[in-house]
Amino acid sequence: MKLDLFCRVVDNYGDIGICWRLARQLVREHGLTVTLYVDDLASFRRICPEVDVAADRQQVQQVAVRHWRDQDGVYTPTDVADIVVEFFAVDLPPGYIDAMAQCQPRPVWFNLEGLTAEEWVEGCHRLPSPQRQGLMKHFFFPGFTGNTGGLLREAALEQQRLQFAPAPFLRQLGLTPAELASRKVSLFCYPHAPVSALFEAWRLGDKPLTCLVPEGVAADAVRAFTGGDGAAGAVATHGALTVRVLPFVPQPDYDKLLWACDLNFVRGEDSFVRAQWAGKPFIWHIYPQDDNLHHKKLRAFLQRYAENLPELASFSLRWNGAPTGVDADDWTTLWRGLEGEVDAATARAEAWRQQMLAHGDLAGNMLAFAATLR
């Protein structure tokens, strides 16, 4: 069976991160022939160094990758897959849709939507949407309940996590014995995050803390703290805080980084989901939207996840610029509150991971639904 997946990169690494994980899983675990159409090969290469940014067509880890340059092009029914997935409501090329209409049987067509914890998703999941030329598209929503498509997760992920030894991995990244012994926090956020203020709160802390930051993330704050250019390998210690800049690692190593840290700051959708599978406390930096719509989505998730974790919820809201009643600049107070809740947050992270496992995985759920439509 063939599947075509269309991805436009809006969030630098989140969109392609999700689509790349999904494409590989469909090939490796379900035996599908997958073609990934993506418009931004440079972002793709940051998470998969094998990608050739100059190639219009290439094969990467058994996935056919096509550089999706524009909406032009002539397609025939033989170019159309059995299952067609548009990620986050991208517009398929008109010629491809015309070719879909000529197929017999018609392909299964999904709009794979973005992840949200809002209640309305359960009512829209799997809904049909009639299209031109008699085609039918279905909405498929990832989510946090059994009435959604679940979360993206490879079958071997849990076993890999259980067998993982953090110390050798962290030593390969350059961490010293003192850094290995300290509390470790990974930091992946958007540029507008109040990182400098958080660094100051960590610097004034009473316990050593090592912050591991991928190269290019929070660049201004990192340069100011390290006194250098913020390139991979840069490291500096002031007070209780050590900041170490890591190379931008491939996806499998990013999972290991999440497993190795005591607390993870994540952003967008892809790293947000991976943090949940890591079973460690995390702070989510949600992708910003006009009119602060992202605050509504953040609150919806926190209501499900952090109902009994008021300090984590308060910190998360302030990290995203949402009002909480706490002084926006009082990061020392916010951090101390979160520290006091760390044991409860760790227990909740593990319980949440088990809860999400019960819903199955996104790829398997999507293919099971596709089978009912053919």
Order of alpha helices (4+ residues) and beta strands (2+ residues): beta-alpha-beta-alpha-beta-beta-beta-alpha-beta-alpha-beta-beta-alpha-alpha-alpha-beta-alpha-beta-alpha-beta-beta-alpha-beta-alpha-beta-alpha-alpha-alpha-alpha-alpha
